[in-house]
Amino acid sequence: MKNQIMLEGKPKRLAVLDYGLFEVHAGPRTIGICGFVVQTDAGEVVLIDTGFPEKYARDAEAATAEDELGSFGRVLSVTPDNMPGPQLAKLGLAKTDVTLMIQSHTHIDHVGDMAGYPQAPILISADERALPRPLYWSGKQAMEWPEREYVLVSEDTSIGEGFEVLHCPGHAPGQLAFMVRLPQTGWVLLTSDAISRASEIDEKFAGSWDVDQAIYHGDRLMKLADKRDAFVIFGHSPEQWPNLKKAPEWFD
C-alpha cells in the first residue's frame, strides 16, 4: 500500500457509465447507478466505481434475496449491458485499458466489479480500506478485499493537474468525491454519494453513517463548486439522471 499516485497527463475527457436503475423505497425515488471514466491526454484511463455485482445482471431477484437488499429498494434494470465491460466498450475501451481504479466508497452499488482490474492499482480512502471487508450492504459484507496495490487517501489530495480527490466522510466512513478540470467543460464536480441528490442538502443527509460530517462536507463541496463555477454531477439524482449525457458520449 502507498499514499500517493500521480497521473502523467491531464484530464482530456470524462464519460458517465450507466450501471442500471434502482428504486429506493423511501420516496419512492428512481435512481441511476453510475460510474465514470476519466481519460487523460497521456492515454491513462481512470475508472471510478463499478456498479452492482454481476449476479444482479444474471438474476436480480435472486441476488436481491441473497443480499437482503429488498428492505431498502428494488432493482428496476441491471442488464449485462450495464456491466463495466460493455459500458467501457461503448467508449472503445476494454477493462484491460484501465490504468487506475478508484472506489468512491464500497457500498454494493459501487463496488461490484472492484476485483476486475488486476493490472490497475486501487485508490480508496484509508478509513474504508481499514475495514475488515468492503461495506457492501447492511451487515452482509459478502466481498473480500482483492489482492492489489492500494493507494490510500486520508485527506484532500491531487493525483495530477486538474484531478482532485476530495475526502468527504459522512455517507460512508471513506466517502470520496472528485473535482476534474476538462479542456472545454471546465471544472466538473463528481459528488458520488457525498451528495446523492440536490434535495439531500435540505433533508440534512438523513440516514448517513455520520450525519454531521455529511452536512459539513456537502456544504463545502457545493461552496467549492460555486467558487469554481463547476458542473455538478450528483451521485444518484432522480432529476438529473434521465437527461445526463452518458457513454458513448463524452464531456470534453
C-alpha positions as CSV (number, residue, x, y, z in Angstrom):
1,M,0.0,0.0,0.0
2,K,1.1,3.5,-0.6
3,N,-0.2,7.0,0.0
4,Q,0.4,8.8,-3.3
5,I,0.0,8.3,-7.0
6,M,0.4,10.9,-9.8
7,L,-1.1,10.7,-13.3
8,E,1.2,11.6,-16.1
9,G,-1.4,13.5,-18.1
10,K,-4.2,16.0,-17.5
11,P,-7.9,15.1,-17.8
12,K,-8.9,15.1,-21.5
13,R,-12.5,13.9,-21.3
14,L,-15.0,12.3,-19.0
15,A,-17.8,9.8,-19.5
16,V,-20.7,8.7,-17.4
17,L,-21.3,5.0,-17.2
18,D,-24.8,3.6,-16.9
19,Y,-24.9,0.8,-14.4
20,G,-28.6,0.5,-14.3
21,L,-31.7,1.7,-12.4
22,F,-32.8,1.2,-8.8
23,E,-35.9,2.2,-6.9
24,V,-35.4,3.3,-3.3
25,H,-38.5,2.6,-1.2
26,A,-38.1,5.9,0.6
27,G,-39.9,8.4,-1.5
28,P,-40.1,6.3,-3.5
29,R,-37.5,7.5,-5.9
30,T,-35.9,6.0,-9.0
31,I,-32.1,6.5,-9.2
32,G,-29.4,5.8,-11.7
33,I,-26.4,3.8,-10.8
34,C,-23.3,5.5,-12.2
35,G,-19.6,5.2,-12.7
36,F,-17.1,7.4,-14.5
37,V,-14.2,7.2,-16.9
38,V,-11.6,9.9,-17.0
39,Q,-9.2,9.7,-19.8
40,T,-6.0,11.8,-19.7
41,D,-4.0,13.4,-22.6
42,A,-1.3,10.8,-21.8
43,G,-3.7,8.0,-22.6
44,E,-4.4,6.9,-19.0
45,V,-7.8,5.5,-18.2
46,V,-9.2,6.1,-14.7
47,L,-12.3,4.2,-13.8
48,I,-14.4,5.4,-10.8
49,D,-16.8,2.8,-9.4
50,T,-18.1,-0.4,-10.9
51,G,-21.8,-0.7,-10.0
52,F,-23.6,-3.8,-8.8
53,P,-22.1,-7.3,-8.7
54,E,-22.5,-9.2,-11.9
55,K,-25.0,-11.6,-10.3
56,Y,-27.6,-8.8,-10.4
57,A,-27.4,-8.8,-14.2
58,R,-28.0,-12.6,-14.2
59,D,-30.9,-12.7,-11.8
60,A,-31.7,-9.5,-9.9
61,E,-34.5,-11.1,-7.9
62,A,-32.3,-13.9,-6.6
63,A,-29.4,-11.6,-5.9
64,T,-31.6,-9.2,-4.0
65,A,-32.9,-12.0,-1.8
66,E,-29.4,-13.3,-1.2
67,D,-28.2,-9.9,-0.1
68,E,-31.4,-8.9,1.7
69,L,-31.5,-5.7,-0.3
70,G,-35.3,-5.7,-0.6
71,S,-35.7,-3.9,2.7
72,F,-34.1,-0.8,1.0
73,G,-35.4,-1.0,-2.5
74,R,-35.5,-3.0,-5.7
75,V,-33.5,-3.3,-8.9
76,L,-35.5,-1.9,-11.8
77,S,-32.9,-2.6,-14.5
78,V,-29.5,-4.1,-14.3
79,T,-28.7,-6.0,-17.5
80,P,-25.4,-7.4,-18.9
81,D,-25.1,-4.2,-20.9
82,N,-24.9,-2.3,-17.6
83,M,-21.8,-4.1,-16.5
84,P,-18.5,-2.2,-16.7
85,G,-17.1,-4.2,-19.6
86,P,-19.9,-3.4,-22.0
87,Q,-20.1,0.2,-20.8
88,L,-16.3,0.7,-21.4
89,A,-16.8,-0.9,-24.8
90,K,-19.2,1.9,-25.7
91,L,-16.2,4.2,-25.4
92,G,-13.9,2.0,-27.4
93,L,-12.2,0.7,-24.3
94,A,-11.7,-2.6,-22.6
95,K,-11.3,-3.5,-18.9
96,T,-7.6,-4.1,-19.6
97,D,-7.2,-0.5,-20.6
98,V,-7.9,0.8,-17.1
99,T,-4.7,2.1,-15.5
100,L,-6.2,3.3,-12.2
101,M,-9.4,2.1,-10.4
102,I,-10.9,4.4,-7.8
103,Q,-13.5,3.4,-5.2
104,S,-15.6,6.4,-4.1
105,H,-16.7,4.1,-1.3
106,T,-17.7,0.4,-1.0
107,H,-21.4,0.1,-0.9
108,I,-23.0,-2.6,-3.0
109,D,-23.9,-0.4,-6.0
110,H,-20.4,0.9,-6.4
111,V,-18.1,-2.0,-5.6
112,G,-19.5,-4.9,-7.6
113,D,-16.5,-5.4,-10.0
114,M,-13.8,-4.0,-7.9
115,A,-11.7,-7.1,-8.4
116,G,-12.0,-7.0,-12.2
117,Y,-8.9,-4.9,-13.0
118,P,-5.8,-6.8,-11.8
119,Q,-3.5,-4.6,-13.8
120,A,-4.6,-1.4,-12.0
121,P,-3.9,-0.1,-8.5
122,I,-7.0,0.8,-6.5
123,L,-7.3,4.3,-4.9
124,I,-9.5,4.3,-1.9
125,S,-10.0,6.1,1.5
126,A,-7.6,4.7,4.1
127,D,-10.6,4.6,6.5
128,E,-12.6,2.4,4.2
129,R,-9.7,0.1,3.4
130,A,-9.0,-0.4,7.1
131,L,-12.4,-2.2,7.4
132,P,-12.2,-6.0,7.6
133,R,-14.2,-6.2,4.3
134,P,-15.9,-3.7,1.9
135,L,-19.1,-2.3,3.3
136,Y,-21.3,-3.9,0.7
137,W,-24.7,-3.9,2.3
138,S,-26.3,-3.9,5.7
139,G,-24.1,-6.2,7.6
140,K,-23.7,-8.7,4.7
141,Q,-20.0,-7.8,3.9
142,A,-20.1,-10.5,1.2
143,M,-16.9,-9.4,-0.6
144,E,-13.2,-9.8,0.3
145,W,-10.6,-7.2,-0.5
146,P,-8.8,-8.1,-3.7
147,E,-5.1,-8.5,-3.6
148,R,-4.0,-5.3,-5.2
149,E,-1.7,-2.3,-4.8
150,Y,-3.8,0.2,-2.8
151,V,-3.3,3.9,-2.8
152,L,-4.8,5.2,0.4
153,V,-6.3,8.7,0.8
154,S,-6.9,10.3,4.2
155,E,-7.3,13.9,3.1
156,D,-8.0,16.0,0.0
157,T,-5.3,15.3,-2.5
158,S,-4.3,16.0,-6.1
159,I,-3.4,13.0,-8.3
160,G,-2.4,15.2,-11.2
161,E,-3.0,18.5,-12.7
162,G,-6.8,19.1,-12.9
163,F,-7.7,16.0,-10.9
164,E,-8.5,16.4,-7.2
165,V,-9.7,13.6,-4.8
166,L,-11.8,15.1,-2.0
167,H,-12.1,13.3,1.3
168,C,-15.7,13.6,2.4
169,P,-16.7,11.0,5.1
170,G,-20.3,11.1,6.1
171,H,-22.4,9.0,3.8
172,A,-19.8,6.3,4.4
173,P,-16.6,6.2,6.5
174,G,-14.4,6.6,3.5
175,Q,-16.6,8.6,1.1
176,L,-14.7,10.3,-1.7
177,A,-15.7,13.0,-4.2
178,F,-13.8,14.3,-7.2
179,M,-13.1,17.6,-9.0
180,V,-11.9,17.2,-12.6
181,R,-11.0,20.0,-14.9
182,L,-11.7,19.4,-18.6
183,P,-10.4,21.4,-21.6
184,Q,-13.9,22.6,-22.7
185,T,-16.3,21.9,-19.9
186,G,-14.1,23.3,-17.2
187,W,-14.4,22.0,-13.7
188,V,-16.7,19.1,-13.1
189,L,-17.6,18.0,-9.5
190,L,-18.5,14.4,-9.1
191,T,-20.1,14.2,-5.7
192,S,-20.7,10.5,-5.7
193,D,-22.8,9.7,-2.6
194,A,-21.3,12.6,-0.6
195,I,-24.4,14.4,-2.1
196,S,-26.6,11.8,-3.8
197,R,-29.1,14.5,-5.0
198,A,-29.6,18.2,-4.5
199,S,-32.6,17.7,-2.2
200,E,-30.4,15.7,0.2
201,I,-28.9,19.0,1.4
202,D,-32.2,20.3,2.6
203,E,-33.0,16.9,4.0
204,K,-29.9,17.2,6.2
205,F,-28.4,13.9,4.9
206,A,-30.8,11.8,6.9
207,G,-29.7,8.2,7.2
208,S,-26.0,8.9,6.6
209,W,-23.3,7.0,8.5
210,D,-22.3,10.3,10.2
211,V,-24.9,13.0,9.6
212,D,-22.8,15.9,11.0
213,Q,-19.9,15.1,8.7
214,A,-22.2,14.5,5.8
215,I,-23.7,18.0,6.3
216,Y,-20.3,19.6,6.7
217,H,-18.8,18.0,3.5
218,G,-22.0,18.6,1.5
219,D,-21.7,22.3,2.3
220,R,-18.1,22.5,1.5
221,L,-18.5,20.7,-1.8
222,M,-21.2,23.0,-3.0
223,K,-19.2,26.0,-2.0
224,L,-16.2,24.7,-3.9
225,A,-18.4,24.1,-6.9
226,D,-19.8,27.6,-6.7
227,K,-16.3,29.1,-6.4
228,R,-15.1,27.3,-9.5
229,D,-18.4,27.5,-11.4
230,A,-18.2,23.7,-11.7
231,F,-20.8,21.5,-13.4
232,V,-22.1,19.2,-10.7
233,I,-22.9,15.6,-11.3
234,F,-24.7,14.2,-8.3
235,G,-24.4,10.6,-7.2
236,H,-28.0,9.4,-7.6
237,S,-30.2,12.3,-8.7
238,P,-33.6,11.2,-10.0
239,E,-34.0,14.6,-11.7
240,Q,-30.6,14.8,-13.3
241,W,-30.0,11.2,-14.3
242,P,-32.5,10.8,-17.2
243,N,-31.0,13.7,-19.2
244,L,-27.4,13.3,-18.2
245,K,-25.1,12.6,-21.1
246,K,-23.8,9.0,-20.9
247,A,-21.4,6.7,-22.7
248,P,-20.7,6.6,-25.6
249,E,-20.8,10.4,-25.4
250,W,-18.0,12.3,-23.6
251,F,-17.7,15.5,-21.7
252,D,-14.7,17.2,-23.3
